[in-house]
């Protein structure tokens, strides 16, 4: 009887595995995934990657190990965390976040060191159809929104990374560029003012930014500066620094991240 039960259980597992739906995610025009939302599926994606920085947003999550298997162990993954302004334009601060993996439908910058080619991602994973954007603001109130394209998106009013200039994260207005807009699984940026500005990027590694608690006592009075050197606050309690708008600041000569 035990043998029969074990055989029946194995058969059920096998049938369950065979019943997983196969889903191909188009990285050009996009795929309507609403019927698969929340389902675990056998997913296949063929994503063209350029040597250097690529924008990426996928409808499923990937662990650090899965990222390494798909894009190589020396790939980098960064997320937009804050923005600053100076005379030359807006600086976008990207934080290295590979250790936490890639979250579904979240916009990222991914650094790929391999030859320019199409990489196939094939895995059993849970599809999530909702879209997630990252929004940060500059001290003057300019709002920067980074979003992943679920379908092919026209470039009017948006900023993107041109493949020919992707050795650094350089977002440019694509209105007057000879481009085809944004294909699915790529990301774009929109400025709330609608004006054209120069967008620069700053890359922050795991140890490049810390919390205020790591460098100052709660009651200690500190001066707070933006990354461009402008004083943001003078002689405020360290415990109050976390009440500032989310951004990268300089306190006691060190970068801190306020989320």
Secondary structure as the mmCIF struct_conf table of DSSP 4:
data_model
#
loop_
_struct_conf.conf_type_id
_struct_conf.id
_struct_conf.beg_label_comp_id
_struct_conf.beg_label_asym_id
_struct_conf.beg_label_seq_id
_struct_conf.end_label_comp_id
_struct_conf.end_label_asym_id
_struct_conf.end_label_seq_id
HELX_RH_AL_P HELX_RH_AL_P1 UNK A 2 UNK A 18
TURN_TY1_P TURN_TY1_P1 UNK A 19 UNK A 19
HELX_LH_PP_P HELX_LH_PP_P1 UNK A 20 UNK A 21
STRN STRN1 UNK A 22 UNK A 25
BEND BEND1 UNK A 27 UNK A 29
HELX_RH_3T_P HELX_RH_3T_P1 UNK A 34 UNK A 36
TURN_TY1_P TURN_TY1_P2 UNK A 37 UNK A 38
STRN STRN2 UNK A 40 UNK A 49
BEND BEND2 UNK A 51 UNK A 51
STRN STRN3 UNK A 52 UNK A 56
BEND BEND3 UNK A 59 UNK A 60
STRN STRN4 UNK A 62 UNK A 62
HELX_RH_AL_P HELX_RH_AL_P2 UNK A 64 UNK A 71
TURN_TY1_P TURN_TY1_P3 UNK A 73 UNK A 74
STRN STRN5 UNK A 76 UNK A 86
TURN_TY1_P TURN_TY1_P4 UNK A 87 UNK A 88
STRN STRN6 UNK A 89 UNK A 96
HELX_RH_3T_P HELX_RH_3T_P2 UNK A 98 UNK A 100
STRN STRN7 UNK A 102 UNK A 102
HELX_LH_PP_P HELX_LH_PP_P2 UNK A 103 UNK A 103
TURN_TY1_P TURN_TY1_P5 UNK A 104 UNK A 105
STRN STRN8 UNK A 108 UNK A 112
BEND BEND4 UNK A 114 UNK A 114
BEND BEND5 UNK A 116 UNK A 116
STRN STRN9 UNK A 117 UNK A 126
STRN STRN10 UNK A 133 UNK A 137
TURN_TY1_P TURN_TY1_P6 UNK A 139 UNK A 140
STRN STRN11 UNK A 143 UNK A 148
BEND BEND6 UNK A 150 UNK A 151
STRN STRN12 UNK A 153 UNK A 153
TURN_TY1_P TURN_TY1_P7 UNK A 156 UNK A 157
STRN STRN13 UNK A 159 UNK A 161
HELX_RH_3T_P HELX_RH_3T_P3 UNK A 163 UNK A 165
TURN_TY1_P TURN_TY1_P8 UNK A 166 UNK A 167
BEND BEND7 UNK A 168 UNK A 168
STRN STRN14 UNK A 171 UNK A 173
TURN_TY1_P TURN_TY1_P9 UNK A 175 UNK A 176
BEND BEND8 UNK A 177 UNK A 178
STRN STRN15 UNK A 182 UNK A 182
TURN_TY1_P TURN_TY1_P10 UNK A 184 UNK A 185
STRN STRN16 UNK A 187 UNK A 191
TURN_TY1_P TURN_TY1_P11 UNK A 192 UNK A 193
STRN STRN17 UNK A 199 UNK A 204
TURN_TY1_P TURN_TY1_P12 UNK A 206 UNK A 208
STRN STRN18 UNK A 210 UNK A 210
HELX_RH_3T_P HELX_RH_3T_P4 UNK A 212 UNK A 214
TURN_TY1_P TURN_TY1_P13 UNK A 215 UNK A 215
BEND BEND9 UNK A 216 UNK A 216
TURN_TY1_P TURN_TY1_P14 UNK A 218 UNK A 219
STRN STRN19 UNK A 221 UNK A 226
TURN_TY1_P TURN_TY1_P15 UNK A 227 UNK A 228
BEND BEND10 UNK A 229 UNK A 229
STRN STRN20 UNK A 231 UNK A 237
HELX_RH_3T_P HELX_RH_3T_P5 UNK A 238 UNK A 243
BEND BEND11 UNK A 244 UNK A 244
HELX_LH_PP_P HELX_LH_PP_P3 UNK A 245 UNK A 245
BEND BEND12 UNK A 246 UNK A 246
STRN STRN21 UNK A 247 UNK A 251
TURN_TY1_P TURN_TY1_P16 UNK A 252 UNK A 253
STRN STRN22 UNK A 254 UNK A 258
#
